[in-house]
Amino acid sequence: MTEWIDLAWLAVCCALVFFMQAGFALVEGGLSRAKNAINVIMKVYLGTCFVGLLFWLAGFGLAYGDSLGGWIGTSQFAPTGQTSLQAMTLLYQGMFATIAVSIVSGAVAERMRYGTYLAFACLLGLGVYPVYAHWAWHPQGWLKSLGFIDFAGDGAVHTVGAAAALAGVWVLGPRLGRFGRQGEVRDIPGHNLPMVALGGFVLWLGWFGFNGGSVAGVASSNLGTVLLNTHLGACAGGLGALAFMRGTGRPVLLSATINGSLCGLVSITGGAGSMSPVGAGIAGLIGGALCTWGAEWIRRRRIDDAVDAIAVHGFGGVWGLLAAGLFFEGDWFDPQRVAVQALGAAVAFGFSLTLSYLLLRGLDRLMGLRAPTLNEQRGLDYTEHHELGYPEFQEARGRLNMESST
């Protein structure tokens, strides 16, 4: 009976994590301009399709197959004839791979060629994410063998995804008009903040499956504490962002508040199963403030992340791994554990950044990475997809521009 309960719970968690893709589409689409809304959402949608198939084909085997020296999996490619639990486990892990890829789609929004993005999404989901997942999660993985803690993916999902996003915006360069000649940052506001807020709530809901599905079993696990920690991390992250904005005299922005909550969720993902609610609250609070400060710090360095994904998932992911060591329940601030966590965070960021940069440079030479300037000005919805997200509004604006020019 317990086995069936565990299977049913894992099925629910798979659905919740899949629903997070809708959250990414809403947040990233809303934070983009109207002329690029379709493009951003299509990247999330078809990225899910490609990575889902490729993870079954080879990604799961690379991550969880028989270990070759703790470095890579060598079996379970394109598996068939599995038990229900085995198939559900593969499905659940595949959802994690799609989340890592979706982190990139928002950061590089509004200037990357669609076909090249999909090619990179496939390479990231097949050649970067599974390798680090093997190191961190496989019982014989070399990081796992050191005692590394990454309960639900602060390293494998969030830090890896954020480092790939940083490589993407680094190679692409900023959007047209984002920075002035004197280094000033020019705002490029998103077109639909209510849509962003809805996406934030959808991601918050999905995170209960993201963390809750990583428990060993429903009846004998600390599932309740994991879910409570998840909720407290989100709440504290929003309040941390609020405290930073109020304490520094900045306006209280909806987008920054939502990103603060999301960073709070990221901040407790690595240690949700090994932290007390007190530790989770502290981790989330610091994460929310860190994300709000980090987004501005990144912009000051003329790095154009369209949705602040690097601050949310990169700053939050690295901090979450450190927090898992700092606030380990019953043994806070153990230096050896914190050192292992710092190593795992550095490896995740450095490995993903380096390999992603090389892959993107190669794709740039083969396919071209950046959309032509005229396409970027017109919007990638029309030039890449021949559709408009808001046809009445955009066509009316186009007619107005033509009339004013004549």
Secondary structure, DSSP 8 states (H G I E B T S, - for coil): -HHHHHHHHHHHHHHHHHHHHHHHHHHHHHTS-GGGHHHHHHHHHHHHHHHHHHIIIIIHHHHHSSBSTTS-B-S--S--S--HHHHHHHHHHHHHHHHHHHHHHHHTTTTB-HHHHHHHHHHIIIIIHHHHHHHHHSTT-HHHHTT---SS-IIIIIIHHHHHHHHHHHHH---TTSB-TTS-B-----S-HHHHHHHHHHHHHHHHHHHHTTSS-TTTS-HHHHHHHHHHHHHHHHHHHHHHHHHTT----HHHHHHHHHHHHHHHHTTTTTB-HHHHHHHHHHHHHHHHHHHHHHHHTT---TT-HIIIIIIHHHHHHHHHHHTBTTSTT-HHHHHHHHHHHHHHHHHHHHHHHHHHHHHHHHT-SB--HHHHHH-HHHHHHS--SSHHHHHHHHHHHHHHH-
